[in-house]
Amino acid sequence: MRYQSSSPKRRFLAGVRCPKCQEMDAVVQINIVTPAPDEYIECTKCGHSEHRPDPDAISAKNHLEDQLARDAMTTGTSGTVKFKP
């Protein structure tokens, strides 16, 4: 079994901009093992932190967008817009 440290594991993410301050190469990914597994990103310049989106929320949003696209196709409301002279 691999040794797991109880301290957070920090990895710099090369080529990633902070969503808040737009600083390049200042974002670290932090993995916490104990007490509960967690993962998030943090900017070393401005302190902004962000958790990974919930997979269920992403799939629900994608399902809603797919449904709206299907509804638009069946009603004929999507496509090229043509203006009458």
Backbone as a ProteinNet text record, in pm:
[ID]
protein_1_A
[PRIMARY]
MRYQSSSPKRRFLAGVRCPKCQEMDAVVQINIVTPAPDEYIECTKCGHSEHRPDPDAISAKNHLEDQLARDAMTTGTSGTVKFKP
[TERTIARY]
84.4	0	88.5	45.6	120.8	103.7	211.7	206.7	128.3	33	-45.9	-20.1	27.1	52.4	-79.3	-88.4	-210	-208.4	-93	-86.2	-137.4	-194.8	-247.3	-137.7	-172.4	-78.8	-108.6	-7	-24.2	51.2	-16.6	45.9	19.9	126	107.8	53.9	-40.2	-100.1	-41.2	48.8	116.6	19.6	27.1	-53.9	-197.8	-230.3	-367.7	-376	-480.2	-504	-604.3	-585.6	-680.6	-810.7	-927.1	-1054.1	-1085.2	-1028	-1059.2	-962.1	-829.8	-732.1	-660.5	-685.2	-627.3	-474.9	-414.9	-270.1	-235.2	-133.2	-90.8	5.6	-4.8	83.8	84.2	-29.1	-38.8	-138.6	-193.9	-298.5	-239.1	-277.1	-236	-360.3	-344.8	-450	-415.2	-510.9	-486	-572.9	-507.4	-576.6	-560.9	-672.8	-673.2	-725.6	-653.6	-692.6	-773.5	-729.3	-799.1	-845.8	-952.7	-1045.4	-1139.9	-1172.5	-1256.5	-1186.9	-1186.8	-1120.3	-1182.1	-1098	-1143.6	-1039.5	-1084.2	-993.7	-1045.3	-955.3	-993.7	-871.6	-895.3	-785.4	-780.2	-660.4	-641.3	-536.9	-560.6	-464.8	-367	-237.6	-136.4	-122	-174.8	-164.3	-280.3	-404.4	-520.1	-595.3	-564.8	-629.9	-763.2	-805.5	-932	-926	-1032	-1037.2	-1169.8	-1167.7	-1283.6	-1283.8	-1399	-1413.2	-1457.7	-1430.5	-1472.1	-1624.7	-1687.7	-1834.2	-1884.9	-2004.2	-2066.8	-2108.1	-2068.9	-2103.6	-2253.9	-2334	-2479.1	-2534.5	-2481	-2526.1	-2489.1	-2371.6	-2328.6	-2419.1	-2449.2	-2532.9	-2675.3	-2726.7	-2860.3	-2863.5	-2758.6	-2751.2	-2741.2	-2657.7	-2644.3	-2774.8	-2847.4	-2975.5	-3075.1	-3079	-3169.5	-3134.9	-3004.9	-2963.8	-2998.3	-2981	-3017.5	-3167.1	-3246.6	-3391.6	-3434.4	-3373.5	-3406.2	-3369.8	-3256.6	-3215.4	-3312	-3355.9	-3451.2	-3584.6	-3630.4	-3756.1	-3746.9	-3633.7	-3615.9	-3616.8	-3558.7	-3555.9	-3694.3	-3774.6	-3907	-4003.8	-3986.1	-4076.1	-4026.7	-3905.7	-3852	-3802.1	-3768.7	-3723.9	-3572.9	-3501.1	-3356.1	-3316.7	-3203.5	-3155.7	-3116.5	-3110	-3068.8	-3181.8	-3147.6	-3245.7	-3251.3	-3372.4	-3390.8	-3485.8	-3440.5	-3522.3	-3596.8	-3721.8	-3801.5	-3770.3	-3763.2	-3732.5	-3845.8
-118.5	0	124.3	221.5	345.3	431.8	496.5	588.1	712.4	751.3	871.5	971.3	1086.3	1191.6	1257.6	1303.7	1372.9	1520.6	1571	1711.7	1727.6	1842.8	1864.6	1854.6	1796.6	1784.1	1897.3	1979	2095.8	2074.1	2099.3	2088.5	2217.3	2277.9	2394.9	2349.8	2425.1	2395.1	2491.2	2440.9	2524.3	2566.4	2693.3	2744.4	2774.5	2776.2	2802.3	2942.9	3016.8	3151.8	3145.7	3233.3	3245.7	3303.4	3243.7	3296.6	3436.9	3476	3606.8	3715.6	3694.6	3800.6	3782.4	3671.2	3641.7	3626.3	3605.5	3584.2	3446	3440.7	3314.5	3241.1	3109.6	3021.4	3052.7	3090.6	3117.8	3024.8	2929.5	2842.6	2709.4	2666.1	2535.2	2449.9	2319.9	2223.8	2162.4	2159.8	2109.9	1987.2	1876.3	1752.3	1728.8	1709.4	1680.7	1538.4	1458.1	1319.1	1302.3	1366.2	1351.7	1488.3	1503.5	1403.7	1350.3	1430.1	1383.7	1422.1	1334.4	1367.1	1490.9	1580.4	1704.1	1748.1	1822.8	1872.7	2008.6	2105.2	2237.4	2307.7	2421.4	2502.6	2631.9	2690.7	2814.8	2899.3	3030.1	3122.9	3168	3162.1	3203.4	3355.3	3427.7	3574.6	3642.5	3605.9	3676	3593.5	3464	3381.2	3321.2	3344.1	3288.3	3135.9	3071.4	2924.9	2879.9	2761.6	2711.6	2559.4	2500.6	2355.3	2306	2181	2117.5	2110.2	2136.5	2129.4	1988.2	1980	1852.2	1782.6	1657.1	1587.5	1578.9	1565.6	1559.3	1692	1803.3	1935.5	1958	1910.1	1925	1844.9	1720.1	1637.5	1692.3	1748.2	1807.6	1929.7	2012.6	2131	2089.7	1988.9	1941.4	1881.5	1811	1753	1863.4	1969.4	2081.2	2149	2171	2233.2	2144.9	2012.8	1920.6	1924.6	1931	1936	2064.9	2177.8	2304.8	2300.3	2238.9	2228.3	2139.7	2028.2	1939.2	2009.8	2085.7	2159.3	2263.4	2330.3	2431.9	2368.1	2249.3	2182.6	2134.4	2085.9	2034.9	2147.6	2264.1	2375.6	2460.6	2432.1	2507.2	2645	2665.8	2798.1	2814.4	2712	2726.7	2726.9	2784.9	2788.7	2929	2951.1	3079.7	3180.8	3299.5	3406.4	3481	3496.2	3569.9	3685.7	3804.7	3923.6	3953.8	3994.4	4031.2	4175	4203.3	4340.9	4437.3
0	0	0	-73.6	-84.6	38.6	78	192	153.3	235.5	211.2	323.1	286.1	383.5	421.3	543.8	587	548.5	503.6	463.2	320.2	288	152.8	46.7	-67.3	-178.8	-276.8	-306.1	-393.1	-523.6	-636.2	-768.3	-845.2	-896.5	-982.2	-1116.8	-1170.7	-1300.3	-1402.9	-1484.8	-1584.5	-1694.5	-1733	-1843.1	-1807	-1679.2	-1634.9	-1577.6	-1617.8	-1565.9	-1451.4	-1355.2	-1244.9	-1301.1	-1267.6	-1318.5	-1267.9	-1153.7	-1095.2	-1140.3	-1118.7	-1147.4	-1281.5	-1350.6	-1482.3	-1480.4	-1363.6	-1352.8	-1408	-1494.9	-1556.4	-1463.8	-1460.1	-1382.6	-1233.2	-1178.3	-1034.9	-966.5	-1041.4	-988.4	-944	-824	-773.2	-750.4	-774	-743.9	-608.9	-518.3	-383.5	-359.1	-322.8	-287.6	-138.4	-71.2	71.7	89.9	166.9	187.6	315.5	423.9	551.6	600.1	670.3	721.1	614.3	513.3	402.5	272.5	173.2	46	-18.6	-64.1	-126.7	-228.5	-329.5	-433.1	-479	-487.2	-535.1	-591.8	-659.8	-711	-631.1	-625.2	-550.4	-621.3	-628.9	-688.6	-580.6	-611.6	-514.1	-508.4	-607.2	-609.4	-537.1	-575.1	-518	-413.3	-400.5	-300.1	-342.2	-466.3	-515.5	-511.9	-463.4	-464.5	-524.3	-583.4	-655.9	-649.9	-617.8	-616.7	-753.9	-780.4	-905.3	-906.7	-1020.8	-1027.4	-997	-941.3	-909.6	-1039.8	-1061.9	-1186.8	-1211	-1105	-1122.1	-1172.5	-1122.5	-1167.2	-1313.6	-1354	-1493.3	-1585.5	-1548.6	-1635.5	-1643.1	-1532.5	-1534.7	-1626.2	-1620.8	-1706.8	-1853.3	-1883.1	-2020.4	-2070.8	-1984	-2023.5	-2058.2	-1978	-2004.1	-2136.4	-2162.8	-2288.7	-2407.8	-2394.3	-2501.9	-2528.3	-2420.6	-2435.4	-2505.7	-2469.9	-2535.7	-2683.9	-2717.1	-2857.3	-2934.8	-2874.8	-2942.5	-2963.4	-2861.8	-2874.6	-2985.5	-2995.8	-3099.5	-3237.4	-3250.9	-3381.4	-3422.4	-3327.2	-3362.3	-3395.1	-3336.8	-3366	-3482.4	-3529.1	-3641.9	-3603.9	-3478.6	-3436	-3440.2	-3483.1	-3493.4	-3639.6	-3669.3	-3806.7	-3846.1	-3973.8	-4027	-4013.5	-3968.5	-3955.5	-4087.8	-4142.6	-4268.1	-4241.8	-4277.4	-4259.6	-4388.7	-4375.1	-4492.1	-4530.3	-4659.6	-4701.7	-4674.2
[MASK]
+++++++++++++++++++++++++++++++++++++++++++++++++++++++++++++++++++++++++++++++++++++

